[in-house]
Amino acid sequence: MNKSKITTGLLIAAGLASHVYVAQAQVNPYLIDQRGEVARSGTGLCWRTGYWTPALAAQFPKEGCACDKDLLPKEVCEPVAPKAAPAPTPAPAPAAQPAAPKPIMLSAKSLFDFDKAVLKPEAQAILDKEVLGRLKELETIDAVIISGHTDRLGSAQHNQKLSERRAEAVKAYLISKGVDQSKIETFGFGKTQPVTDVKCDDKLPRKQLIACLEPHRRVIVEIKGKGKGQ
C-alpha cells in the first residue's frame, strides 16, 4: 500500500474523531470549562451555548438545575421522592388468656371444731361467700375439687379418715345449695401435705402446739369452669 495513502487515511480518521468530539461537546447547552464545570461570568451567570433551549437544558439536570432551575420543569430539579411502602399492619396481639382461678384456702378452724367433721353454724356463711359466691361468677362449671388436710397430731389412719369426712361435709353443703353433685370430687390427704413454712416444736404444751399447727388443718376448694363473657 502507498505510504501517502496511509498517512492521508490517518489524517482523515483524526479529523472525523475531532469532528465527533466537537459535535458531542456542542450538545451540552452550557459552556463547560477545563474543570468540567459550567463556565460563569464575572457576575456568576452561566454561559449558554447556541444550542441552549429549556428542553435541552432539562436533559442536563446537573447544569440545568444549577443555572436555570426556574426555567425547567419542577420534577427535573425537585423529583418527587417515592412514597415509602406502608408499614405492615402489626398482627393483632393474642387475646389474653384468663388467669387460672386460685384455689380457695379455707381454715378448718373456721369450718369445724378441733378433731370434728361437722360444719359449724358460722361455716355456712363462709362457704356461701368464698365458694358459692365464686361459682355464681361462672357461666359453666366443669369441676369442684375439695380436698381435706389435717395436722400431724394423731395416727395416719385417724387423720386420713378425718380429712375425708371434712371434704365430704363441705360437698354435702354445696349440694344442698344446688351445686351439681356430679361436678364435685372429694379427696382426703390426712397429714401427708403439711404447709411447708410452718414449723412447730413438738415439745410445746399441747394447746400451744395445736394452735401452732392450725395452718395445716385446712380445706382447699378448686373450681374449674368458664366465666361469664369468656
C-alpha positions as CSV (number, residue, x, y, z in Angstrom):
1,M,0.0,0.0,0.0
2,N,1.2,3.5,-0.8
3,K,2.6,5.3,2.3
4,S,1.0,8.6,1.3
5,K,-2.4,6.9,1.2
6,I,-1.9,5.5,4.7
7,T,-1.0,9.0,6.0
8,T,-4.0,10.5,4.3
9,G,-6.2,7.9,5.8
10,L,-4.9,8.6,9.3
11,L,-5.5,12.3,8.9
12,I,-9.0,11.8,7.7
13,A,-9.7,9.5,10.7
14,A,-8.3,12.0,13.1
15,G,-10.4,14.7,11.5
16,L,-13.5,12.6,11.9
17,A,-12.7,11.9,15.5
18,S,-12.2,15.6,16.2
19,H,-15.5,16.4,14.4
20,V,-17.3,13.8,16.6
21,Y,-15.8,15.3,19.8
22,V,-16.8,18.8,18.8
23,A,-20.3,17.6,17.9
24,Q,-20.6,15.9,21.3
25,A,-19.3,18.9,23.1
26,Q,-21.8,21.1,21.3
27,V,-24.7,19.0,22.6
28,N,-24.4,20.4,26.1
29,P,-26.3,23.7,26.2
30,Y,-23.8,25.2,28.6
31,L,-20.2,26.1,28.1
32,I,-18.0,23.7,30.2
33,D,-14.6,24.8,31.4
34,Q,-11.4,22.7,31.8
35,R,-12.5,21.6,35.3
36,G,-15.7,20.1,33.8
37,E,-17.8,22.8,35.5
38,V,-20.2,25.3,33.8
39,A,-18.3,28.4,32.9
40,R,-19.7,31.5,34.6
41,S,-19.4,35.2,34.0
42,G,-17.9,37.6,36.5
43,T,-21.4,38.1,38.0
44,G,-21.9,34.4,38.4
45,L,-24.2,33.8,35.4
46,C,-23.8,30.6,33.4
47,W,-22.6,30.8,29.9
48,R,-25.0,29.2,27.5
49,T,-24.1,27.7,24.1
50,G,-26.0,28.4,20.9
51,Y,-27.8,25.1,21.4
52,W,-29.4,26.1,24.6
53,T,-33.2,25.5,24.9
54,P,-35.1,24.7,28.1
55,A,-35.8,21.2,26.8
56,L,-32.1,20.6,26.1
57,A,-31.2,22.0,29.5
58,A,-33.6,19.6,31.1
59,Q,-31.5,16.8,29.7
60,F,-28.6,18.0,31.7
61,P,-30.2,18.4,35.1
62,K,-26.8,18.9,36.9
63,E,-26.0,22.0,34.9
64,G,-29.6,23.0,34.1
65,C,-30.8,23.0,37.7
66,A,-27.7,24.9,38.8
67,C,-28.1,27.6,36.1
68,D,-31.8,27.8,35.1
69,K,-33.8,26.0,37.7
70,D,-36.7,28.4,37.3
71,L,-37.0,27.6,33.6
72,L,-37.0,23.8,33.9
73,P,-39.9,21.6,34.9
74,K,-40.2,21.3,38.6
75,E,-39.9,17.5,38.5
76,V,-36.5,17.7,36.9
77,C,-34.8,19.7,39.7
78,E,-37.2,18.6,42.5
79,P,-38.0,14.9,41.8
80,V,-40.8,13.6,43.9
81,A,-39.4,11.1,46.4
82,P,-41.1,7.7,46.0
83,K,-43.7,7.1,48.6
84,A,-42.5,4.8,51.3
85,A,-44.2,1.5,51.4
86,P,-46.9,1.5,54.1
87,A,-45.8,-0.2,57.2
88,P,-47.2,-3.6,57.5
89,T,-50.2,-3.9,59.7
90,P,-49.0,-5.4,63.0
91,A,-50.5,-8.7,63.8
92,P,-53.2,-8.4,66.5
93,A,-51.9,-9.2,69.9
94,P,-53.1,-12.6,71.0
95,A,-56.1,-12.4,73.3
96,A,-55.1,-12.5,76.9
97,Q,-55.9,-15.9,78.4
98,P,-57.9,-15.6,81.6
99,A,-55.7,-16.5,84.6
100,A,-56.4,-19.8,86.2
101,P,-58.5,-19.3,89.3
102,K,-56.6,-19.7,92.5
103,P,-57.7,-22.5,94.8
104,I,-59.8,-21.3,97.8
105,M,-58.0,-22.0,101.0
106,L,-60.3,-22.4,104.0
107,S,-59.1,-22.8,107.5
108,A,-60.5,-25.9,109.2
109,K,-60.8,-23.9,112.4
110,S,-63.4,-21.6,110.7
111,L,-65.4,-24.6,109.5
112,F,-65.0,-27.3,112.2
113,D,-64.3,-27.8,115.8
114,F,-61.0,-29.4,116.6
115,D,-60.9,-33.0,115.6
116,K,-64.5,-32.8,114.3
117,A,-66.1,-33.1,110.8
118,V,-69.4,-31.4,111.4
119,L,-69.7,-27.9,109.9
120,K,-70.1,-25.1,112.5
121,P,-73.0,-22.7,112.0
122,E,-70.7,-19.9,111.0
123,A,-69.1,-22.2,108.4
124,Q,-72.1,-21.8,106.2
125,A,-71.6,-18.1,105.8
126,I,-68.0,-18.6,104.9
127,L,-68.8,-21.2,102.2
128,D,-71.6,-19.0,100.8
129,K,-69.2,-16.2,100.3
130,E,-66.0,-17.9,99.4
131,V,-67.2,-20.9,97.3
132,L,-70.8,-20.3,96.2
133,G,-70.0,-16.7,95.5
134,R,-67.2,-17.8,93.1
135,L,-69.5,-20.4,91.5
136,K,-72.1,-17.7,90.7
137,E,-69.5,-15.8,88.6
138,L,-69.2,-18.8,86.2
139,E,-71.3,-19.5,83.2
140,T,-70.4,-23.2,83.3
141,I,-68.9,-25.3,86.0
142,D,-66.6,-28.1,84.9
143,A,-65.5,-29.4,88.3
144,V,-65.3,-28.5,92.0
145,I,-62.5,-30.4,93.7
146,I,-62.5,-30.4,97.5
147,S,-59.5,-31.7,99.5
148,G,-59.2,-32.1,103.3
149,H,-55.9,-31.8,105.2
150,T,-55.0,-32.3,108.9
151,D,-52.1,-31.6,111.1
152,R,-49.6,-34.3,112.3
153,L,-51.2,-35.0,115.7
154,G,-52.8,-38.5,115.9
155,S,-52.3,-41.5,113.8
156,A,-52.1,-41.5,110.0
157,Q,-55.3,-43.6,109.8
158,H,-57.3,-41.3,112.0
159,N,-56.2,-38.2,110.1
160,Q,-56.9,-39.8,106.8
161,K,-60.5,-40.5,107.8
162,L,-60.9,-37.1,109.4
163,S,-59.7,-35.3,106.2
164,E,-62.1,-37.3,104.0
165,R,-65.1,-36.6,106.3
166,R,-64.4,-32.9,106.3
167,A,-64.2,-32.8,102.5
168,E,-67.5,-34.7,102.3
169,A,-69.1,-32.3,104.7
170,V,-68.3,-29.4,102.5
171,K,-69.5,-31.3,99.5
172,A,-72.8,-32.1,101.2
173,Y,-73.4,-28.4,101.9
174,L,-72.7,-27.3,98.4
175,I,-75.1,-29.9,97.0
176,S,-77.8,-28.6,99.5
177,K,-77.3,-25.2,97.8
178,G,-77.9,-26.5,94.3
179,V,-74.4,-27.4,93.1
180,D,-74.5,-30.4,90.7
181,Q,-73.3,-33.4,92.6
182,S,-71.7,-34.9,89.5
183,K,-69.3,-32.0,89.3
184,I,-67.9,-32.4,92.8
185,E,-64.9,-34.6,93.7
186,T,-63.5,-35.0,97.2
187,F,-60.1,-36.2,98.4
188,G,-58.6,-36.7,101.8
189,F,-54.8,-36.2,102.3
190,G,-54.6,-36.6,106.0
191,K,-51.3,-35.3,107.3
192,T,-49.3,-36.1,104.2
193,Q,-49.2,-32.5,102.8
194,P,-48.3,-30.1,105.6
195,V,-47.7,-26.4,105.0
196,T,-44.0,-26.3,104.4
197,D,-43.3,-22.9,106.1
198,V,-45.0,-23.7,109.3
199,K,-42.6,-25.1,112.0
200,C,-43.8,-26.2,115.4
201,D,-41.8,-27.8,118.2
202,D,-43.5,-31.0,119.5
203,K,-42.2,-30.0,122.9
204,L,-44.7,-27.2,123.1
205,P,-47.6,-27.5,125.6
206,R,-50.5,-29.3,123.8
207,K,-52.7,-26.2,123.5
208,Q,-49.9,-24.2,122.1
209,L,-48.9,-27.0,119.7
210,I,-52.5,-27.3,118.4
211,A,-52.6,-23.5,117.9
212,C,-49.2,-23.6,116.1
213,L,-50.3,-26.4,113.8
214,E,-53.5,-24.7,112.8
215,P,-52.4,-23.8,109.2
216,H,-52.0,-27.5,108.4
217,R,-55.7,-28.1,109.2
218,R,-57.4,-26.8,106.1
219,V,-59.9,-27.5,103.3
220,I,-58.9,-26.5,99.8
221,V,-61.6,-25.9,97.1
222,E,-60.5,-25.8,93.4
223,I,-63.1,-24.6,90.9
224,K,-62.8,-25.2,87.2
225,G,-65.2,-23.6,84.8
226,K,-65.9,-20.8,82.2
227,G,-66.5,-17.3,83.4
228,K,-69.4,-15.2,82.0
229,G,-68.4,-13.4,78.9
230,Q,-65.4,-15.5,78.1
